[in-house]
Amino acid sequence: MKFPHAYHGVKKIFYAEFVAIVAAIVALIATIIASFFGDSPSQGIINANYTLYIISLAASIVVFVIELIGLIQGSKDSREFRIGLWAIAIGIAASATSLILSSIESTKTLSPILFAVLDTVGTIADFVVVLCVLLGISALADRLGNGEMEERGRKLAFYIIIFYIVVLVFGLMPGFRGYIVNPGLRLFFSILSAAAFVIEIFIYVSTLIYLHNATTMLEE
């Protein structure tokens, strides 16, 4: 095994991405429920949605911890993984700021755009982490003489850039819902938000497959 640190790091990131898929699916269900029952929800709907968000939040914390450990391990063999560590730090800072501001009485009524921007910073940080992992694996594949995995990593990184641009645009839409009175437009923006989750799930699955192949490559 030529890159043992990268192997163990990528393996942990593989597990983190698997949990991330579960978190994204749960968040998607919660978003759909909020979109269709948000105007007049029953107490049962409110409780169910609250539970789903708690599950999604807990899963996201698990993803962060496992991914952070994986990046720390992988950074010993890859420069790209070290860049990913900085990105994950910025992402958690943006998410923590959004959570704190939304939980304080005097700041939770701030412009929805502010919270949308903070969420977008978190999304960009997640994107950079994924990109660094893919490019790091691609570079390692090149050093191992595995041209197929090197090319697949670069192509997947390119496609994910395109997908994430779409996710960023759709993810900003809910921030404008507070300024829109028309119920049809509000529903449309909620649907775009749900579409962003669907695209994220697709990204997770594509990355998961590549990470699985990467662990096999690095194990040899």
N, C-alpha and C positions, 0 to 999 in steps of 0.2 A: 504494500500500500504506500504510494508515493506521497500522498497528501492526507495523512490521518486526521489532522485538525479540520480540514475542509470536509472530509467524509462525515465526521460526527456532527459538524455544524449544519451541513446540508440535510442530514437525516432528521435533525431536530426541527429545522425549518419546514421540512416535509410534513412532520406531525402538526406543526403550527398552522400550515395552510389547510390541512384537513379540518382542524377545529374551526378555522376561519370560514370555511364553507358552511358549516353548521350555524355559526353566528350570523352569516349573511342571509341564510334561508329563514332563520327565525326573525331577523329584522325585516325581511321582505314581507313575511306574513303579518307582522305588526303594522307595517306601513299600509298594506292593503286593507286591514281592518279599520285603521284610522281614516283612510280615504273614503270608505263606503259608509262608515257609521260615525264619523267624526262630528256631524252636526247635531245629532240627538242620540248619543250612546246610552245604552242601559248600564246599570251598575255592573252586570255580569261582563259586558263588553269591556268596560273600563278596567275591571280586575284582570281579565284575560290579557288585555293589551299590556297592562303594567307588568304582569308576570313574564310575558314574552320579551319585553325590553330588559328586564332584570337578567333573564337567561342570556340574552344577546350580549349584555354588558359583561357578565361574568365570563362568558366564552371569549370575549375580546381581550379581557385581562389575561386569561390563560395564554392566548395567542401571543400577546405582547411579551410575556415572561419567557415562553419557550423560544420565540423568535430572537429575542435579545441574547439568550444564552447561545443559540446557534450562530448568531452573527459574531459574538465574541470569540467562539471557537474557530469559526471559519476565517476570521480576520488574521489569524496567525499564518495562514497560507495564501491569503488573497487580499490585494490592495482594495479591490472593489467592495469587499465585505466591510472593510474599515470605514469606507465612505457611507455604507449602509447604516453603520452605528450612529453616525452624526444625524442622518435622516430620521431614524427612529426616535432619537432624542427630541428633535424638533416637532415631530408628530405628536408625541405624548405631551409635550408642553402646550401645543395648541388645543388638544383635547381637554387637558386639565383646566386650561383657562376658560374654555367654553363651559365646562361643567361647573366651575366655581362661580362664574358670572350668572349662570342660569339658576343657581341655588340661593343666591343672596337677594333678599327682597328689594333692595335699592337698585340692583343692576339687572334683574331678570326681565325687566320690561324694556331693556335697550333694544335698538333697532334689530329686527330679524335678520337684516343684511349682515350685521356684525357677526352673529352666530353662524350664518351661512358661510361667511368668509373664513372663520376659524375652522369650521368643518372642512372647508375646501383645502386649507393649509394641511390639515390632517390627512386628507385624501392624497394630496400631492406628496407628502412625506411617505405614505404607504407605497405610492407608485415608485418613488425613488428607491425605496428599500427593495421592492420586487425587481426593479431594473438592475440594481447593483448585484443582487443575487444571481440573476440570469447572466449578466455580463461577466460576473466573476466565475461562474461555472463554465461559461464559454471560453474564457481565457485559460482556465485550468485544462479544459478539453484540448485546447490548442497545444498546450505544453505536454500533454499526454499523447499527442499525435492522433487524436480522435476528431477527424474533420467533420464527420456527420453531426456529432453533438455540438461542436463549435458553431457550425452553421445554423443548426436548429435553435441554439440559444440566441444568436443575433437576430434571426427572423422573428422569434417569439417576442423578443424585446421590442422590435419595431411595431409589431401588431398591437402589443399592449400599450405603446405610446398613443396609437390612434384610438384605441378603446377608452383609455383614461381621459382623453380630451372630451369624448362624448360624456363620460361619467361626470366630469367636472361641470360641464354645461348643464346637464340634467340635475346634478346635485345642488346647484345654486338656485334652481327654480323654487323650492319650498320657501326660501327667504323672502320671496316676493308675494307669497300668499297673503301675508298680513295687510298688504296694500290693495288687494283685489276684492271687490264686492261681488262680482259676478260668480255665482256658484259653479257654472260650467267651466270657467277659466281656473277656478280654485281646484276643481276636480282634475282638470287637465294637467296642472302643475304637479298634483299628487301622483298622477299616473306616470309622469316623467321621472319623478323621484323613485317610484317603484321600478321603472325601466332601468335606472342607474344601478339598483341592487341586482337586477337580473344580469346585467353586463358584468358586474363585479363577480358574480358567481361563476360566469363563464371564464373570466380571467383566472379565478382561483383554480378551476378544474384544469385548464390548460397548463398552468404553472405546476400544479400537483403532478401531472403526468410527466412533465419534464424533470421535476425534482426526483421522482422515483427512478427514472432512467439515469439521472446524475449520480444517485447513491450507488447504483449498480456499477457505473463506470469507475467511481472513485474507490470502490471496495476492491477492485482488481489489483 
